[in-house]
């Protein structure tokens, strides 16, 4: 059992390409928390997640995952993490079973346990009937579910999801949402980005709104409604979002 | 509309090429000046060659068969690659543009691509000859166009006929198989002196020449006469090639649209079968990494055909051995081919396989976010590519080694050296395997990698040949290859 500490702690994170993409970001996520990171296009959400997942090296700052320094002890940190990018990472020439075997092996999951989990997860996601078909012929929803299965097979403690519901139909989106809430109920932590504000409104324990690489607001929906000193109880998340990031920035999205 | 599509295609090709950058025109100009310099030098040697009568027709016919055959190989491969292109093809077919116009533009693009290599090779030579007062080869310009249009039309017709008869996945494999056979026929045709008895070989070559100068005016020799600069045959063949291209665009449009729809619909899925259900998972991160790479290599469309293409180089050497050639006895030169040929083949296969593992890795980020070291990922790719080379060449090399044991040390040294160089080259600078890979080739070397890799293979083959003759000079080409590899290493750290 992991000692009680933040699932994710980011301090002073910076990353510059031509201009600052992430500019001094501070953030922490507790174990078992569902956290949504929102912002207009180009705000720095994906860059932040990619740094947490170990795909980009920050220019400055620190990232710790359950107390592990993710920048200096990458392997140990990655052991606890699952990353789902917006575009599903899938090998078209492999079947879902082969893909899950591969992912389980990468995370050193014991083979017998991995096989049992694969059967359970594929069944839950409605992919068992397609377990021996190559992924090349899969729809967007099936591909997303297959990579989600790959993310779950090694029982991650922190899931990093970039637009996980994009392109899914209502039924597939509901399956994924139920799965994610079940994971959080089981103790996993989730940080996700989404443009579907209703998803964040319904599922997230806390929401962070980022713009121009900086955190503009952080808290529960009630906390966000109260930003600016005026408590607007009837405001939706969309109202809060537009107020905080500015209509012009949102329309540029 | 056709003009718009052509401009669009030309712009994409130009920007995706080595010369598509900010100062690409300067680079292209410099490259052309260099090629013309070399061409002029080669042309000086050709000015002393004066072929007359039927010999001229023979030379022209053989040149056309050689170039046309290799162009046809490329045209078939590129036509089958159209079936891999799911990005802009699907989008174009959803627009009001007629499929025949899309097909016509793709056909012209492929024709341009297959003729480009020969243009770069032959046009400087032709220009050099003209400058030296020998405009014999000016027929090259229009004949390259004729050949390109004809072979591309044939390549498209073959590919879409195969698609009609089977499915997308099998079409790619079969088309590459045909391309391999044609390429092999061209190569082996050039090796008849090594493969056939002299009298049979002579008869074979003479069949490509007219019996007399009068007979050279027959229809059969129109292409040769067009290459030699005769206007009427040239115009006739130009008209024929254009007609073939138009006919292919019009005639194949329905099959093309149906095939593209099948690709977009992802109609490539196959089932692994009930056996996959019963098989237990296997663990170990390095083991699964290697296993994944081997599976992807095994399933990569067209890879078998490409690999077979490279192994054709071994055939003359095997025939020389079968004739009882020895290192120092009769046919020694042919026997020494056995050292060079497997070395050349091993390096080419190694580069092909490692490039497939690199460029074919659709989920590289998965391994980068997994708790495995980058070294383990690289090791798995190198291991899988090496296993691929071993699986193809292991037995033939063993057979050659048993036949000529004195050649084994040199052969193995050459194979290890060449495979090592080409594996590392492919790891650092993977060669694009298909058109869509050119878009992902962010390191910018593109097809130049294959040229560099082939130079390594050539150097190691020469080194092996020198070693088989017991010469210390073998160290020179080997050192050049290693030095060249050092220059190709990547500089700077990658992210993540």
Boltz contact constraints between the chains, C-beta under 6 A:
constraints:
  - contact:
      token1: [A, 53]
      token2: [B, 369]
      max_distance: 6.0
  - contact:
      token1: [A, 54]
      token2: [B, 369]
      max_distance: 6.0
  - contact:
      token1: [A, 54]
      token2: [B, 496]
      max_distance: 6.0
  - contact:
      token1: [A, 55]
      token2: [B, 368]
      max_distance: 6.0
  - contact:
      token1: [A, 55]
      token2: [B, 496]
      max_distance: 6.0
  - contact:
      token1: [A, 56]
      token2: [B, 495]
      max_distance: 6.0
  - contact:
      token1: [A, 56]
      token2: [B, 496]
      max_distance: 6.0
  - contact:
      token1: [A, 57]
      token2: [B, 495]
      max_distance: 6.0
  - contact:
      token1: [A, 75]
      token2: [B, 371]
      max_distance: 6.0
  - contact:
      token1: [A, 78]
      token2: [B, 371]
      max_distance: 6.0
  - contact:
      token1: [A, 79]
      token2: [B, 371]
      max_distance: 6.0
  - contact:
      token1: [A, 83]
      token2: [B, 369]
      max_distance: 6.0
  - contact:
      token1: [A, 89]
      token2: [B, 363]
      max_distance: 6.0
  - contact:
      token1: [A, 89]
      token2: [B, 365]
      max_distance: 6.0
  - contact:
      token1: [A, 89]
      token2: [B, 366]
      max_distance: 6.0
  - contact:
      token1: [A, 91]
      token2: [B, 362]
      max_distance: 6.0
  - contact:
      token1: [A, 91]
      token2: [B, 363]
      max_distance: 6.0
  - contact:
      token1: [A, 93]
      token2: [B, 296]
      max_distance: 6.0
  - contact:
      token1: [A, 93]
      token2: [B, 299]
      max_distance: 6.0
  - contact:
      token1: [A, 95]
      token2: [B, 272]
      max_distance: 6.0
  - contact:
      token1: [A, 101]
      token2: [B, 281]
      max_distance: 6.0
  - contact:
      token1: [A, 102]
      token2: [B, 288]
      max_distance: 6.0
  - contact:
      token1: [A, 102]
      token2: [B, 292]
      max_distance: 6.0
  - contact:
      token1: [A, 105]
      token2: [B, 283]
      max_distance: 6.0
  - contact:
      token1: [A, 105]
      token2: [B, 285]
      max_distance: 6.0
  - contact:
      token1: [A, 105]
      token2: [B, 288]
      max_distance: 6.0
  - contact:
      token1: [A, 106]
      token2: [B, 285]
      max_distance: 6.0
  - contact:
      token1: [A, 106]
      token2: [B, 370]
      max_distance: 6.0
  - contact:
      token1: [A, 106]
      token2: [B, 372]
      max_distance: 6.0
  - contact:
      token1: [A, 108]
      token2: [B, 285]
      max_distance: 6.0
  - contact:
      token1: [A, 111]
      token2: [B, 281]
      max_distance: 6.0
  - contact:
      token1: [A, 111]
      token2: [B, 282]
      max_distance: 6.0
  - contact:
      token1: [A, 111]
      token2: [B, 283]
      max_distance: 6.0
  - contact:
      token1: [A, 114]
      token2: [B, 281]
      max_distance: 6.0
  - contact:
      token1: [A, 115]
      token2: [B, 281]
      max_distance: 6.0
  - contact:
      token1: [A, 132]
      token2: [B, 271]
      max_distance: 6.0
  - contact:
      token1: [A, 132]
      token2: [B, 272]
      max_distance: 6.0
  - contact:
      token1: [A, 132]
      token2: [B, 276]
      max_distance: 6.0
  - contact:
      token1: [A, 133]
      token2: [B, 269]
      max_distance: 6.0
  - contact:
      token1: [A, 133]
      token2: [B, 271]
      max_distance: 6.0
  - contact:
      token1: [A, 134]
      token2: [B, 269]
      max_distance: 6.0
  - contact:
      token1: [A, 134]
      token2: [B, 270]
      max_distance: 6.0
  - contact:
      token1: [A, 136]
      token2: [B, 266]
      max_distance: 6.0
  - contact:
      token1: [A, 136]
      token2: [B, 268]
      max_distance: 6.0
  - contact:
      token1: [A, 136]
      token2: [B, 269]
      max_distance: 6.0
  - contact:
      token1: [A, 137]
      token2: [B, 266]
      max_distance: 6.0
  - contact:
      token1: [A, 137]
      token2: [B, 269]
      max_distance: 6.0
